[in-house]
Amino acid sequence: MKILFVLLVSVSLMFAVVNINSATQKDFASLKGVGVKKASDIVSYRTKAKCFKSIDELAKVKGIGKKTVEKNRKNLVLGKCK
């Protein structure tokens, strides 16, 4: 039973939704094609811009292109700005 629980939790974390207006560097680093450096760049961009206006705006971050956005689109949400 414990193994099943751990498996279910692991699978749910693999497909976690990332709110691009509140996500941490660690959250962004969990996305496909996004490592620690790119995740840091995303957080820096968001800080300067105040918030993202659309999911597609992620492609404006240096090192994050349209292909990376498309690979992750189903796991991204646009939350309210802080």
N, C-alpha and C positions, 0 to 999 in steps of 0.2 A: 504493500500500500504506500509506503514512504517513497519508493522508487517511482511509482506512478505520479505522485504529487510533485516530486522534484522535476520529473520530465515535463509535466504540464506547466509548471512555473517557468521552466527554462524556455519552452516553446513560446509562451506568451511574452516573455522578455525579448526574444529574438524579433518579434513582430510588433514591438511597442511603437506607439504613435509619438512623434516628436513635435511638440508645439514650438515652432521656430521663433516665436516672440518671447518665450520664457525658458527655452532649453539651456542646459548647461553645456560646457565644453565636452563633458563626458557623454552627454546625450547625443550631441552632434557627431562625436567620434564613433558612435555605435552604428552610424549609417554606412551603407555600401559606398566604398570609394572615398571615404572621409576619414582621415587620420587625425592625430592630435594637433598637428600644425594647422591643417585646414579648419578644424573645429575652432581653434583659437582665432583664426582669421574671421570666421563667421561671427563669433561673439563680438569681436572688435568692430566689425562692420555694423552690426546691429546696435552697438552702443553709440557709435557716431551718428547713425541714421535715426536713432530713437526707437525705431521698430521697422519690421518688414511690412510692406503694404500688400504684398502678394507672395505666394510660394515661388513664382518665377523670378522674383527679385534675388533669390539666393544665387542665381547664375551671375550676378554682378560681382560677387565676392571672388577675388583673385584665387584661382585654382579650383573653383567650383564652376563647372560648365553646365550647359543645358542637359547633357547626357547624364551627369550625376544627379541633377534634379529629377529627371525622368525616371531613373533607376529607383529613386526613393520616394517618388510622389505619393504612392499609396500609404506611406508611413509618416507623411508630413501633414500638419494642420497649421492653419494661420489663426493663432489665438489673439486675444485683445492685447493692445499695447499697454505696457505698464505705465 
